[in-house]
Amino acid sequence: VQLVESGGGLVQPGGSLRLSCAASGFTFSHYYMYWVRQAPGKGLEWVSTIATGSGNTYYADSVKGRFTISRDNANATLYLQMNNLRDDDTALYYCARDWSMDYWGKGTLVTVSS
């Protein structure tokens, strides 16, 4: 199992980024997938979840209305579209597999700063 995040970078407040998580080594479509972040000096924070099948989505209150999670099962890729970014969105963003979060990527750094 491998999860590889990409798409992070430096962006100004109010800007947008799209994170990707390329999955391999398992049947991607069979698993709920998660985005989790860790801000500097803080603990892990759940950001969003996307289900299998119908692809129901769930968001932390802190990102609701600004972030959109999606998945491309054909290409085994998870996405996080982040709009109207704020300073407090600065964090290392991880994708994780399944409700147990048994596998994680190494993360991609998002820095929101003017």
Backbone as JSON Lines, residues from 0, in Angstrom:
{"i":0,"aa":"V","n":[0.85,-1.19,0.0],"ca":[0.0,0.0,0.0],"c":[0.89,1.24,0.0]}
{"i":1,"aa":"Q","n":[0.55,2.16,-0.87],"ca":[1.29,3.42,-0.91],"c":[0.34,4.56,-1.17]}
{"i":2,"aa":"L","n":[0.53,5.64,-0.42],"ca":[-0.23,6.87,-0.61],"c":[0.77,8.01,-0.75]}
{"i":3,"aa":"V","n":[0.65,8.76,-1.82],"ca":[1.61,9.83,-2.1],"c":[0.86,11.13,-2.36]}
{"i":4,"aa":"E","n":[1.02,12.07,-1.44],"ca":[0.36,13.37,-1.57],"c":[1.21,14.32,-2.41]}
{"i":5,"aa":"S","n":[0.55,15.25,-3.05],"ca":[1.23,16.3,-3.81],"c":[0.3,17.5,-3.92]}
{"i":6,"aa":"G","n":[0.87,18.61,-4.38],"ca":[0.06,19.79,-4.64],"c":[0.18,20.89,-3.61]}
{"i":7,"aa":"G","n":[0.91,20.65,-2.54],"ca":[1.08,21.68,-1.54],"c":[1.98,22.8,-2.05]}
{"i":8,"aa":"G","n":[2.06,23.86,-1.25],"ca":[2.9,24.98,-1.62],"c":[2.56,26.22,-0.81]}
{"i":9,"aa":"L","n":[3.13,27.33,-1.24],"ca":[2.9,28.63,-0.59],"c":[1.81,29.37,-1.35]}
{"i":10,"aa":"V","n":[0.82,29.84,-0.62],"ca":[-0.29,30.57,-1.24],"c":[-0.69,31.72,-0.33]}
{"i":11,"aa":"Q","n":[-1.17,32.77,-0.93],"ca":[-1.63,33.92,-0.15],"c":[-3.0,33.66,0.44]}
{"i":12,"aa":"P","n":[-3.33,34.32,1.52],"ca":[-4.69,34.2,2.06],"c":[-5.73,34.53,0.99]}
{"i":13,"aa":"G","n":[-6.78,33.73,0.96],"ca":[-7.8,33.88,-0.06],"c":[-7.54,33.08,-1.31]}
{"i":14,"aa":"G","n":[-6.38,32.51,-1.41],"ca":[-6.01,31.73,-2.6],"c":[-6.54,30.31,-2.54]}
{"i":15,"aa":"S","n":[-6.17,29.54,-3.56],"ca":[-6.64,28.17,-3.7],"c":[-5.48,27.23,-4.0]}
{"i":16,"aa":"L","n":[-5.66,26.0,-3.58],"ca":[-4.75,24.9,-3.93],"c":[-5.57,23.65,-4.12]}
{"i":17,"aa":"R","n":[-5.04,22.73,-4.91],"ca":[-5.66,21.42,-5.06],"c":[-4.64,20.36,-4.71]}
{"i":18,"aa":"L","n":[-4.93,19.63,-3.66],"ca":[-4.06,18.53,-3.25],"c":[-4.5,17.24,-3.93]}
{"i":19,"aa":"S","n":[-3.53,16.39,-4.21],"ca":[-3.79,15.07,-4.76],"c":[-3.14,14.01,-3.88]}
{"i":20,"aa":"C","n":[-3.73,12.83,-3.9],"ca":[-3.16,11.69,-3.19],"c":[-3.26,10.49,-4.13]}
{"i":21,"aa":"A","n":[-2.12,10.05,-4.63],"ca":[-2.09,8.9,-5.53],"c":[-1.97,7.64,-4.71]}
{"i":22,"aa":"A","n":[-2.91,6.74,-4.91],"ca":[-2.97,5.5,-4.13],"c":[-2.56,4.32,-4.99]}
{"i":23,"aa":"S","n":[-1.91,3.35,-4.38],"ca":[-1.54,2.13,-5.09],"c":[-1.42,0.98,-4.1]}
{"i":24,"aa":"G","n":[-1.51,-0.22,-4.63],"ca":[-1.31,-1.4,-3.79],"c":[-2.57,-1.94,-3.14]}
{"i":25,"aa":"F","n":[-3.71,-1.34,-3.44],"ca":[-4.97,-1.84,-2.91],"c":[-6.1,-1.38,-3.83]}
{"i":26,"aa":"T","n":[-7.27,-1.93,-3.62],"ca":[-8.42,-1.57,-4.45],"c":[-9.03,-0.28,-3.9]}
{"i":27,"aa":"F","n":[-8.61,0.81,-4.49],"ca":[-8.93,2.16,-3.99],"c":[-10.43,2.36,-3.8]}
{"i":28,"aa":"S","n":[-11.2,1.9,-4.75],"ca":[-12.64,2.16,-4.72],"c":[-13.35,1.5,-3.55]}
{"i":29,"aa":"H","n":[-12.7,0.56,-2.89],"ca":[-13.32,-0.19,-1.81],"c":[-13.2,0.5,-0.45]}
{"i":30,"aa":"Y","n":[-12.47,1.6,-0.41],"ca":[-12.14,2.2,0.88],"c":[-12.62,3.64,1.01]}
{"i":31,"aa":"Y","n":[-13.15,3.96,2.22],"ca":[-13.27,5.35,2.59],"c":[-11.85,5.94,2.61]}
{"i":32,"aa":"M","n":[-11.79,7.23,2.25],"ca":[-10.51,7.92,2.28],"c":[-10.64,9.22,3.06]}
{"i":33,"aa":"Y","n":[-9.53,9.63,3.64],"ca":[-9.53,10.75,4.58],"c":[-8.41,11.74,4.25]}
{"i":34,"aa":"W","n":[-8.66,12.98,4.58],"ca":[-7.62,14.01,4.67],"c":[-7.52,14.43,6.13]}
{"i":35,"aa":"V","n":[-6.3,14.48,6.6],"ca":[-5.99,14.88,7.97],"c":[-4.84,15.89,7.89]}
{"i":36,"aa":"R","n":[-4.82,16.86,8.78],"ca":[-3.74,17.84,8.74],"c":[-3.13,18.05,10.12]}
{"i":37,"aa":"Q","n":[-1.92,18.56,10.11],"ca":[-1.24,18.9,11.36],"c":[-0.57,20.25,11.2]}
{"i":38,"aa":"A","n":[-1.08,21.22,11.91],"ca":[-0.5,22.55,11.9],"c":[0.77,22.56,12.75]}
{"i":39,"aa":"P","n":[1.66,23.51,12.49],"ca":[2.91,23.58,13.25],"c":[2.65,23.64,14.75]}
{"i":40,"aa":"G","n":[3.26,22.74,15.49],"ca":[3.15,22.74,16.94],"c":[1.82,22.26,17.48]}
{"i":41,"aa":"K","n":[0.96,21.71,16.62],"ca":[-0.36,21.27,17.06],"c":[-0.57,19.8,16.74]}
{"i":42,"aa":"G","n":[-1.66,19.26,17.23],"ca":[-1.98,17.87,16.99],"c":[-2.65,17.64,15.66]}
{"i":43,"aa":"L","n":[-2.97,16.39,15.4],"ca":[-3.64,16.03,14.17],"c":[-5.09,16.5,14.19]}
{"i":44,"aa":"E","n":[-5.55,16.96,13.03],"ca":[-6.93,17.41,12.89],"c":[-7.55,16.74,11.68]}
{"i":45,"aa":"W","n":[-8.66,16.06,11.88],"ca":[-9.4,15.5,10.76],"c":[-9.96,16.63,9.92]}
{"i":46,"aa":"V","n":[-9.84,16.51,8.6],"ca":[-10.3,17.55,7.69],"c":[-11.55,17.11,6.93]}
{"i":47,"aa":"S","n":[-11.47,15.92,6.3],"ca":[-12.56,15.51,5.43],"c":[-12.5,14.02,5.16]}
{"i":48,"aa":"T","n":[-13.66,13.48,4.81],"ca":[-13.81,12.06,4.48],"c":[-14.66,11.92,3.24]}
{"i":49,"aa":"I","n":[-14.33,10.93,2.43],"ca":[-15.2,10.59,1.31],"c":[-15.46,9.09,1.35]}
{"i":50,"aa":"A","n":[-16.73,8.76,1.21],"ca":[-17.14,7.37,1.3],"c":[-16.91,6.65,-0.02]}
{"i":51,"aa":"T","n":[-17.13,5.34,0.03],"ca":[-17.16,4.56,-1.18],"c":[-18.54,4.69,-1.82]}
{"i":52,"aa":"G","n":[-18.75,4.01,-2.9],"ca":[-20.07,3.96,-3.52],"c":[-20.57,5.33,-3.92]}
{"i":53,"aa":"S","n":[-21.57,5.8,-3.2],"ca":[-22.18,7.1,-3.53],"c":[-21.24,8.26,-3.34]}
{"i":54,"aa":"G","n":[-20.16,8.02,-2.6],"ca":[-19.18,9.08,-2.4],"c":[-19.64,10.2,-1.5]}
{"i":55,"aa":"N","n":[-20.44,9.85,-0.51],"ca":[-20.84,10.87,0.47],"c":[-19.6,11.52,1.07]}
{"i":56,"aa":"T","n":[-19.71,12.8,1.36],"ca":[-18.57,13.55,1.86],"c":[-18.89,14.19,3.21]}
{"i":57,"aa":"Y","n":[-17.85,14.39,3.99],"ca":[-17.97,14.92,5.34],"c":[-16.8,15.88,5.57]}
{"i":58,"aa":"Y","n":[-17.08,16.96,6.32],"ca":[-16.07,17.98,6.52],"c":[-16.04,18.46,7.96]}
{"i":59,"aa":"A","n":[-14.84,18.82,8.4],"ca":[-14.72,19.52,9.67],"c":[-15.35,20.9,9.53]}
{"i":60,"aa":"D","n":[-15.9,21.39,10.61],"ca":[-16.54,22.71,10.57],"c":[-15.56,23.79,10.1]}
{"i":61,"aa":"S","n":[-14.31,23.62,10.43],"ca":[-13.31,24.64,10.1],"c":[-13.07,24.8,8.6]}
{"i":62,"aa":"V","n":[-13.45,23.79,7.81],"ca":[-13.19,23.86,6.37],"c":[-14.48,23.78,5.54]}
{"i":63,"aa":"K","n":[-15.59,23.54,6.19],"ca":[-16.86,23.37,5.48],"c":[-17.17,24.61,4.66]}
{"i":64,"aa":"G","n":[-17.54,24.41,3.42],"ca":[-17.85,25.51,2.53],"c":[-16.65,26.07,1.79]}
{"i":65,"aa":"R","n":[-15.46,25.65,2.19],"ca":[-14.24,26.13,1.53],"c":[-13.47,25.0,0.85]}
{"i":66,"aa":"F","n":[-13.52,23.81,1.43],"ca":[-12.79,22.66,0.9],"c":[-13.78,21.67,0.27]}
{"i":67,"aa":"T","n":[-13.3,20.98,-0.76],"ca":[-14.1,19.93,-1.4],"c":[-13.23,18.7,-1.61]}
{"i":68,"aa":"I","n":[-13.68,17.59,-1.06],"ca":[-12.99,16.33,-1.26],"c":[-13.64,15.6,-2.42]}
{"i":69,"aa":"S","n":[-12.83,14.91,-3.2],"ca":[-13.36,14.11,-4.31],"c":[-12.4,12.95,-4.57]}
{"i":70,"aa":"R","n":[-12.88,12.02,-5.38],"ca":[-12.06,10.86,-5.71],"c":[-12.27,10.45,-7.15]}
{"i":71,"aa":"D","n":[-11.21,9.92,-7.73],"ca":[-11.24,9.35,-9.07],"c":[-10.86,7.88,-8.93]}
{"i":72,"aa":"N","n":[-11.86,7.04,-8.86],"ca":[-11.58,5.63,-8.61],"c":[-10.85,4.98,-9.78]}
{"i":73,"aa":"A","n":[-11.12,5.43,-10.98],"ca":[-10.46,4.84,-12.15],"c":[-8.95,5.05,-12.1]}
{"i":74,"aa":"N","n":[-8.55,6.18,-11.54],"ca":[-7.13,6.5,-11.45],"c":[-6.58,6.42,-10.03]}
{"i":75,"aa":"A","n":[-7.39,5.89,-9.13],"ca":[-6.96,5.68,-7.74],"c":[-6.35,6.95,-7.14]}
{"i":76,"aa":"T","n":[-7.08,8.03,-7.26],"ca":[-6.56,9.3,-6.78],"c":[-7.62,10.02,-5.95]}
{"i":77,"aa":"L","n":[-7.16,10.56,-4.86],"ca":[-7.99,11.36,-3.95],"c":[-7.58,12.82,-4.1]}
{"i":78,"aa":"Y","n":[-8.57,13.7,-4.0],"ca":[-8.29,15.13,-4.16],"c":[-8.84,15.92,-2.99]}
{"i":79,"aa":"L","n":[-8.25,17.1,-2.78],"ca":[-8.81,18.07,-1.85],"c":[-8.65,19.45,-2.49]}
{"i":80,"aa":"Q","n":[-9.76,19.99,-2.95],"ca":[-9.77,21.36,-3.48],"c":[-9.96,22.31,-2.32]}
{"i":81,"aa":"M","n":[-9.03,23.22,-2.15],"ca":[-9.04,24.14,-1.03],"c":[-9.16,25.56,-1.57]}
{"i":82,"aa":"N","n":[-10.24,26.22,-1.23],"ca":[-10.49,27.59,-1.67],"c":[-10.54,28.52,-0.47]}
{"i":83,"aa":"N","n":[-10.38,29.81,-0.75],"ca":[-10.46,30.83,0.3],"c":[-9.58,30.44,1.49]}
{"i":84,"aa":"L","n":[-8.34,30.11,1.2],"ca":[-7.44,29.65,2.24],"c":[-7.14,30.74,3.25]}
{"i":85,"aa":"R","n":[-6.96,30.32,4.47],"ca":[-6.68,31.23,5.59],"c":[-5.34,30.86,6.22]}
{"i":86,"aa":"D","n":[-4.81,31.79,7.0],"ca":[-3.53,31.54,7.66],"c":[-3.57,30.25,8.49]}
{"i":87,"aa":"D","n":[-4.72,30.0,9.14],"ca":[-4.79,28.84,10.01],"c":[-5.01,27.53,9.26]}
{"i":88,"aa":"D","n":[-5.01,27.57,7.95],"ca":[-4.99,26.34,7.16],"c":[-3.57,25.85,6.93]}
{"i":89,"aa":"T","n":[-2.59,26.63,7.33],"ca":[-1.2,26.21,7.2],"c":[-0.97,24.93,7.98]}
{"i":90,"aa":"A","n":[-0.5,23.9,7.29],"ca":[-0.34,22.59,7.93],"c":[0.29,21.62,6.94]}
{"i":91,"aa":"L","n":[0.69,20.5,7.5],"ca":[1.08,19.35,6.7],"c":[-0.19,18.52,6.49]}
{"i":92,"aa":"Y","n":[-0.53,18.28,5.24],"ca":[-1.77,17.58,4.9],"c":[-1.45,16.15,4.5]}
{"i":93,"aa":"Y","n":[-2.15,15.22,5.15],"ca":[-1.97,13.8,4.88],"c":[-3.25,13.21,4.32]}
{"i":94,"aa":"C","n":[-3.1,12.22,3.45],"ca":[-4.24,11.38,3.12],"c":[-4.07,10.06,3.87]}
{"i":95,"aa":"A","n":[-5.18,9.45,4.2],"ca":[-5.16,8.21,4.95],"c":[-6.27,7.29,4.45]}
{"i":96,"aa":"R","n":[-6.03,6.0,4.61],"ca":[-6.98,5.0,4.13],"c":[-7.85,4.47,5.24]}
{"i":97,"aa":"D","n":[-9.14,4.38,4.99],"ca":[-10.06,3.63,5.84],"c":[-10.32,4.31,7.17]}
{"i":98,"aa":"W","n":[-11.43,3.91,7.82],"ca":[-11.78,4.5,9.1],"c":[-10.7,4.25,10.14]}
{"i":99,"aa":"S","n":[-9.96,3.16,9.94],"ca":[-8.87,2.85,10.88],"c":[-7.61,3.65,10.58]}
{"i":100,"aa":"M","n":[-7.59,4.34,9.45],"ca":[-6.4,5.1,9.03],"c":[-5.17,4.24,9.16]}
{"i":101,"aa":"D","n":[-5.25,3.06,8.54],"ca":[-4.16,2.11,8.7],"c":[-2.94,2.45,7.85]}
{"i":102,"aa":"Y","n":[-3.14,3.23,6.8],"ca":[-2.03,3.67,5.98],"c":[-2.14,5.17,5.74]}
{"i":103,"aa":"W","n":[-0.96,5.82,5.81],"ca":[-0.87,7.27,5.61],"c":[0.19,7.56,4.56]}
{"i":104,"aa":"G","n":[0.02,8.7,3.91],"ca":[1.1,9.21,3.1],"c":[2.09,9.97,3.97]}
{"i":105,"aa":"K","n":[3.09,10.56,3.31],"ca":[4.1,11.33,4.05],"c":[3.71,12.79,4.19]}
{"i":106,"aa":"G","n":[2.67,13.18,3.5],"ca":[2.15,14.54,3.64],"c":[2.67,15.51,2.61]}
{"i":107,"aa":"T","n":[1.9,16.58,2.44],"ca":[2.31,17.69,1.57],"c":[2.06,18.98,2.34]}
{"i":108,"aa":"L","n":[3.02,19.87,2.31],"ca":[2.96,21.08,3.14],"c":[2.21,22.2,2.43]}
{"i":109,"aa":"V","n":[1.25,22.75,3.13],"ca":[0.52,23.92,2.67],"c":[0.85,25.09,3.59]}
{"i":110,"aa":"T","n":[1.33,26.16,3.01],"ca":[1.65,27.36,3.78],"c":[0.84,28.52,3.23]}
{"i":111,"aa":"V","n":[0.02,29.09,4.1],"ca":[-0.81,30.23,3.71],"c":[-0.23,31.46,4.4]}
{"i":112,"aa":"S","n":[0.29,32.36,3.58],"ca":[0.96,33.53,4.14],"c":[1.03,34.63,3.1]}
{"i":113,"aa":"S","n":[0.94,35.86,3.59],"ca":[1.09,36.99,2.68],"c":[2.53,37.48,2.67]}
